């Protein structure tokens, strides 16, 4: 019977993650076609072991679980699993085991993990297949594959909460549904075939709400903030490509998400918490969290030996293992044993890929003595890492920054309420975030967007400069604009995504990926990035290449049997950022709003995730022999960053109001913040003189050794280090400015700028500087410079009449003078003398 094969598979998944289930009752219900389970508790230890998250589950339960199995139409209708109300609470793992951890919520070493695995492994049913002559093993395997590939999962009311310090981050999704689709991404009952080795799925998320609130010492939330994201719906497309019918894991995995409209709202109280969450992500990415428990310290001898193995590439320290190799534990980190330190977030994400896309080991157990299944299992061990492409696309995004104030009700005993006021808005169109990886030796991330702008809203600090009754235009409110309009650019941000009808996957062909560093740099240039986006483009590439194989990372064999012949590897990390033509206006409204956001961001008492280690030189450091020094000279990994600004226009407007004396001291740390409110009525000044700065191109190059601490400790211990080694002990910065020019202009009451009067003609300049890393390690070598700088300025001309000088002085005084600026109004005769022309350009 089919039930003998399918039932154990479904039972294994349910019993693995849910506590206190009776397999007998569950089996009888499944044979009836429908199962309804209520008030279920999740096995938190199993979730943590299998997901390998850097978080601890504090609680997890399911209100109701429904399973529908269409036994009579199992080959044509999907199994439907419905979860009604699922809630999980998480916190960041720390070094001290609390009561929850001591009860087995997660294991702290490999032995504990291995000991717990057998307890969650499903029971094996080995006698079903050979005892039923009507169900041949090949048919059973095909049926199980079809059933698994077409399972529909529906989750209604999914609640996820993350708590840390006083932060409570909650995500509530009203409905999420995952189902299999056909070539046109419509719901269908599909399976891979010899002619179409592709499996497609869709996940629809409805009404996603994200809240970020602050709790008090007792853990309660006194005042609920406005949601960060309110009822946002989006959809995800998954595309799996297999090499053949017997492939256990896809060779290409694409997971792309599209959001039509994303509206974020951040209050002044949420901003520090939001930044804290972003810092958490960065710390997890670089593996900076949880390196050592409280009271534990690094062993300097072991530390130096690990460092030597990675820098010099000695054979006994640079063995490369498959998938969970010590060399690649934590991207861009030195080799660490898996038992000693946690892996970086990218390594964790990659190790989680097989769990997402592959069949569970238990499924093969249910196939009994099927000889084909044993062959498949053997082949699975020799598979190469799949290519994984993850993408996020947003048509239009809006971020609104709000200031909050407490508002009491009319009754004395009524609770206070939080009232928010919008002051700043950021609009962005055509956003793309793409990540491509193939194993840990290759990782690429590209981010870009087509256009963006920033606008002032309502009032700031009591100054009602953009209230509705002011009747000011949207052009005056917009102080930053970059890139192009999405209507003019088109859907270039969706190029080659699963939502692009021209992509290979949507036209029945297999996509090709660039996994070679040299070819990648030739293809994804700054020009190509600007043609696709127009406003902003970032390309981050991290590769690990074998210098013996002289091939790309995807062509290497990282199997354990080949590790002895690997030799050394070369790590490369490059970041390239390009910002398209932008127009930035610094007026009173924009400056005060930006500084107010900075003040709000600084109002917190959070400790950094990773503290700076003291620059103490160890007396027992290992000294390199000449062969190791020569090996070290051949290649030293560095992080290289390039930032380019194209066609930048910055307009510094005379201040119409100035309350900087209340903001700057807070930013400088001289005093605490106070909710200052201005009582002076705002009056717009016209004509409004301004300084306009035009720059054709700005380029900033920055390079730093990837493992500065280890490198400096080694090089500083050498008697006579070469110039090449000393070069890599510095952080280098090179700034180049092309076509810089400045002039005076004026804004009239119609919103037009007059043609600028030149003050500084066009010129170019360059600045180079370097800074020694860990200078305390070089105290015994006074001849080594800590810092060095070179400034190049071929020519510079400044030309200004007396009237122009007086106007420049008036603009400066408007920003340096505190208080009412009506007395600083510019004389009309002075303006007429400077701007004699009547030509105006639109702002």
Order of alpha helices (4+ residues) and beta strands (2+ residues): alpha-alpha-beta-alpha-beta-beta-alpha-alpha-alpha-beta-beta-beta-beta-beta-alpha-alpha-alpha-alpha-alpha-beta-beta-beta-beta-beta-alpha-beta-alpha-alpha-alpha-beta-beta-beta-alpha-alpha-beta-alpha-beta-alpha-alpha-beta-beta-beta-beta-alpha-alpha-beta
